[in-house]
């Protein structure tokens, strides 16, 4: 059973710090600049007797960022409507404000259990500051410090006492975590919204709208996904402030925790130098990848005929030559065209990760490759493979990356061009669509070595 708590409050009262504390890791960006959190962000709290979901919402009620005020309010309304318990966070140092009173009145209308967390009570001498909030008339008012972990245990107990009883259902297959990544304004949030069929993440022509990496749960044809909509990664020299620095760092972390990365490219602009830098992050992290070329509706007239389409795809893939394993999907988030093909490709990549090359055929394949093209002689010696195998990998993630172990005479004799040749030969019999291939080489022990 899903049990959910919505964390609401005016800007800069410490909602994101409390969210991170309850989640047990840094997910939402914490910064003293009001209005940093714009989307609602979901995570799971496992600090109590049973897990429950938590939503961090954008600051409500203060005109901090007028261009996003209505969307922030909408996001909070959705979180409130879909939650079992409402956690109103207020600032003990600021005292009771008119905005707090307005929010309390709004939350009462939801007719749901409400807990008041008076945050920033960092020392015992601050304890009296919470008394002012009794004017709001709620039964449960707790003094906490999200930063210093004070009062968090009691808060969790109070939340659990108001949540529905936990019912442990059958174990489900873990969702496929897909990070949607790219530079600013290529349409990442628009793509997420088009997938969901709703304005789930904020969309704006202003570059850098998404600041946090937002996890969105999604079920399609009975299969569970988590879409991670990230902040646009700018060039380091173009990052304007510390909040954007944190956003970029969070996007880079999202690459590492993803099962699969979907890099979004602007069809009109083509592959830019920044796109290449982002693609290199994926390549260095060794992550499965799909290239989504968005805004195809803007250039459709230029690609009249199959040959021109294929030439266009070839241009994209040649620019991203260091991701040769990544398939390309042309689509339009605005019109919804070919988004279904994108998910077909995601599933194809996951299915490819289950492929195996048996030991016998693999060794015969390597023998044939050496017969066709022996390795170059280096320092009077030639690189040789004695034995090759593809070990069974534990299912620790939704898309395990294929790995091959080679027992060789001397791994130092292998150059990169021959490694690519061997990889190409393997992909001829098992393409491993969307997947990098890892090689491990074990050299012979020197005689007399202990």
N, C-alpha and C positions, 0 to 999 in steps of 0.2 A: 504493500500500500504506500502511495506517495503521501508524505506528510510535509507540509511546506510552511515556512515562516518568511514573511516579507519585512525587510528592514527599511523603514521609511523615516523621513525627517527633513528638516530644512538643510540647505547647503552648509558644509564645513562643520558639522557637529561630530564627525567621526564615524559615520556609517560604514565607510569602506574599511577603516581600521578594524572595526568590530567584525565585519564580514570576513576579513582575512583571519582574524583570531578564531572565529567559529569554524572556518574552513580548514584551519590548521596549516595554511600556506598562503603566500602572497599572490593573490589573484587580481583583486581590484587595485587600481593605482591610488596610493595615499599621498596627498599633497595638501599644503595649506592654502592653495589657490581654490576659492569656491567654484563649484560647478564642474569639477574634474570628471566626476562620473555622470555620464549621460544616458547610457543604455542600462537596462536591468540585467544583472549578471547572476548566474545561477551556480551554486556549488552544493556540496553535501557536507553536513556537520556530523562527525562521528565521535564527538567528545562525550556524549551521554550514554544512556543505556541502550538506545537504538538509534539508527541514523535518521536524519530528516533533512529536507532540502531547505536552503536559504536563498533568498533573492536580495541582492543589493540594488537599490534604485537611485536614480538621479535625484538631486536635491529638489524638493518641492516648495513652492510658495514664495520664493524670493526672486526678484528680477535680476539674477546674476548674469545670465546669458540669454538675452531676449530672443535671439535667433532660434534657440532650441527650447524655449520655455514650454511651448505647447506640446512638443514631442516628449519632453521629460515627464510632463504631467500625465500624458497618455500611457507611457511606459509604467509609471507608478500605479495608475488606475488598474492596468492589467495585472500587475503583481498582486495588488490588494484583492482583486476579484478572484484570483486563482489560488490564494493562500488560506491556510487554516487558522493561523495566528498572526497578528500584526505586532511588530516590535517597533515602537516609536522611540527614536533616539533623540535626546535633547542634550544641550551643552550646559553642564553644571556651572562652568565658569561665567558664561554669559547670563545665566538666569532665565526665567520664563519670559518669552517674547510673544508678541502678537501673532507671529507666524506659527509658533508652537500651539497657541490656543486655537488658531484657525485649523491647523492640521488635526488636532485632537477632536474638534467638532466634526470634521470631515470623516475621520476614521470611525467615530461612533455610529455613523449612518451605515457602515458595513455590517454592523451587528455580529462582530466576530470577537473572540478573545483578544484583549489588548494588554501588552506589557510595556511599561515605560522604563527605559534604561537611561538614567542620568549619567552621561559620560563625562570623562575628564575629572573625575573625583580621584585624583592621583595620590592624595595623602589623607591620613585620618582627620587632619584639621579641616579638610574640605567637606567632611561628612554632612555638616549642617546645611550645605548649599542645596541638597536634594529636597529639603522640606518645602521650598517654595513651589515645587511642582505638584504638591498635594492639592493645590487649587484646581487642577485639571479634573479631579474627582474620580480617578481610577484606583482600583483596588491594589494593583501590583505596581509599585514604584521602587526600583532598585538602583543603588549607587554602584557604578562600575568605572573601571579604567581600561579601555581596550588596549591602550599602549602598554600599560604595566601589568595586564592580566589580573586585575583586581575585580573580584565579584563575578567572574565569568562562570565559575562552577554553579553558583546559586542561580544565575540567569538561565543556564541550561536546564536546571531542575524545574524552574518556573515555566519555561517554554514547554518542556516535555509533559508537565502536568496538564497543560491545556491543549496539547495535540491529540489527534485521534490515536487509538491504540495501535501499536505497531503489529502488523501481520506479515510474517516472513513467507513470501510466496516462493514458487519454484525458481531455481537459478536460471537466469536468462543469459544468452550469449552476450558478451560485452559489446557495447555499441562501437561502430567504426568511427574513430576520431579523425575528422578531416579539417585541416587548417587551410582556410582560404586567405591567401597572402598575395601581396603585390604593393606597388608604390601607390601614393595617394591618388584618389579620384579615377581609378580604372574601373570602378563599379563593383567592388567586393561586397559592400553592404546591399547594393541593388541585386546582386546575384543571390545572396542569402535570402533576401525577401522574395525574389522570384521563385526560389526553390520552395519556400514555405507557403507561398501564395498569400502572404500577408506582410504588412509593414512591421516586421519583427525587429529589425535593427534600423537605426536611423540612416536616412539617405539625404544627402545635401550636396549641392554643387560646390560647397566650400571644402577645399582639401583638408584632410585631417579630421573629419567629423568623428570617426570612431577612435577613441583613445584607449580604451581597455580592449583586451582580447576577450570577446564575448562568446561564451559557450552556449549553444542553442541545441536543445534536444529535438530530434526529428525522427519520425517513423514513416517509412515509405514501403508500401507493399509488405508489411509485416517485419521489416528489417529496421533495426535501430541505428541511428547515427548521432554523432555530436558534431555540429558545424561550428568551427572556431573562427569567428569573424574578427580579423586582426586590424590594428591600426596600420595605415599606409606607411611603409618604410621609406623615409626620405634619405637623400644623401646626407652623410654626417655633417657636411658643411652647411646644410640648409635647415638643420633642426633649430627651431627658434627659442625654445625654453626647456626647462628641466622636465616639465610634464611630457613634452614630446620625446625627450630622451628616454623617459621611463616607458612610453608607448612603444618605441622602437625596440627597447630591451625585452618588453613583454612579447612582442611579435616574434622576436628571435627565439625566445623560450617556447613559444607555441609551436614552432617548427620541430623542436626537439621532442615535445610530448605528443605530437601527432602520429597517427598510424599512416597517414597519407597527406601529402601537401598538394593543394591545387593552386598553382600560380596563375594569377589573372593578368592578361596582357591586353592593352588597348589596341583594337584593330586599326584605328585611324593612325595612331602614332607608331605602331610597330614596336619592335624590341628596342628599348633604350638601354643606355649604360647602367642605369639603376636597376632595370629588370634583370640584367645579367648579374649584378651583385646579389640580388635577392635569390636568383636561381643558384648561385654559387653557395649560398647558405644551405639550401636544400641538398645540394650535391655533397657538401662537406659533412652534413649531418647524416648522410647515407639514407635518405628518406625516399620511399616510393613517391612518385609524382605524376600529375596530369597537368597539362598546359591548357588553360581555358582562355581562348581568344574572344574577348567580349566586345560588344558594340558593333557586331557584324551588320546590323541594320543600317549603319552609317556608310558602309562601303560596298554593300551588296551589288549596287549597279556597276561597280568596277570589275567585279569577278564574274563576267558573263562567260560561262562555259566551264566544263570540268577541268580543262588544262590550266586555266587561270587560277582556279581554286587550289589545285595541286601545287602549282608554282608558288602561290601565296603561303601554303603550309610549309613548303620546302624552305622558303625564306625565313619563316619563324624558327623552324627546327635547326637550320644552319647557324642562325644567330645564337641559339642556345645549344651549341654543339656539345657542351660538357654535360648535358642531360639527354644523351642520345636514346635513353630507354623510355623517356617520357612521351606518351602519345598526345596528340593535339586534338582538341574539340573546339569547333567554331560555333559560337552561340550569341544570343542577344538576351541580356537580362531584362531589357526594356520590353521586348515583345514576347519573351518566354520561349523563343525559338531554339530548339535543340537542347534544352536543359535536360530533357529525358535522356538524351545521348550521353550527357555528362555522367549521370548516375549509372548508366549501362557501362561506361568506361571504369568508374570506381569499382563496380562489382567485378569487372573483368580483371582488374589489377589484383583484387583480393583472391579471385579464383586462381590467377597465375601463381600466387604465392604458395599455393598448395601443390604445385607441380614438383615432381622429383625426377632426377636422372639417376637411374640405378647404377651401381658400381661397375658392373660388367660393360654395359653400353658406354658409360663415361670413359672407361679406360680404352676401349676400342676407338672411341671418338678422338681421344688425345693421341693415340698411336697414329691414326690416319692424318691428323693435323701435322704431326712431326714429319710424316712421310711426305706430305704435300709441301711443307715449308719448315725446314729445320730451323732451330734458333741460331742466331748469329754466334760466331766464336768470339769470346771475349777473354783476353789475357791467356790465350792458348787453350781455353776450355769452352765447352758448349753446355748450355743449360739443358737438363734432362728431367723429365717426370718419371719417377719410378712407379708411383701408384697414386691414384686419384679416387676420391670418394666425396659424396654429398651427405654429410651426417644429418640425422634426424634432429631437428631443433625443437626445444620445448615451446609450447604454444603460449608464450608470454605476452603476445600482442596480437591484434586482429589481423595484421599483415606482416608475417615474418619475412625478413629479407633472405633470399637464398644465399647459402654459403658453401664453398667448395674447399676441401682440404687437399693439398698436393704434397706428397712426400717426394722431395727432389734431391739432386746431388748437391746443389749449392744455390740458394735463393738469390745470392748477390749477382749471379750471372744473368738474371732475368731483367730485361729492359722493358720499359712501359709499352713500347709498340708491340712487343710479342705478347705481353699480358692482354692487350686489347684484341690481338689476333685470337688468342685462346678463348676470350669471352665471346667474340663473334661466332666462333665455332660452336660453343655451347648454345648460344641463342638460335642457331640454325635448327637445332632439334628441340629446344625448349625456349621460346622467345622471352618468357618472364616479362610480359608487357607491363610497363610502368615501374619496374623494379630494378634497383641497382643490384649488382652481383658482387659479393665479397669473396676474395680469395685469401686463404691462409696457406703459407708455405713452410714446410718443415724440412730442414736440411739434414743430411746424414751427420751423425755424431763423428767427430774425429777419432781415429783409432788411438786407443790408450786413454781416452777421456773417461773420467769417472762420473 
